[in-house]
Amino acid sequence: MKIELGTKTIIKGFFNVGEEEFISDYFLRYGTSIKSVKPQSLKSIIYEKIKKILNHYEEI
């Protein structure tokens, strides 16, 4: 993974099969600062985690 600093911070890299949960948790820490997520499969995992958290807080 490579972090490019400048007027905006860009994280570029790759992840191995089976690391999706770790990477999605890492991205969730950035909250609304994230502007783009690729590939779509990773974006979908993050989206599902957010929905699960939202549902939890709606139920408590």
C-alpha angles and dihedrals in degrees: 000000000000127000117206115199124201135100084336132020117241125192113202128177146089137268132210126243108277095032095088094102092052094046093046091051089049092052093047089063089067093060115184092353089085111098101175138014126190140217103043090229090063091046089052092052091051091047092052091050091051091050090051092051092047092050090050093054092045089055099048 
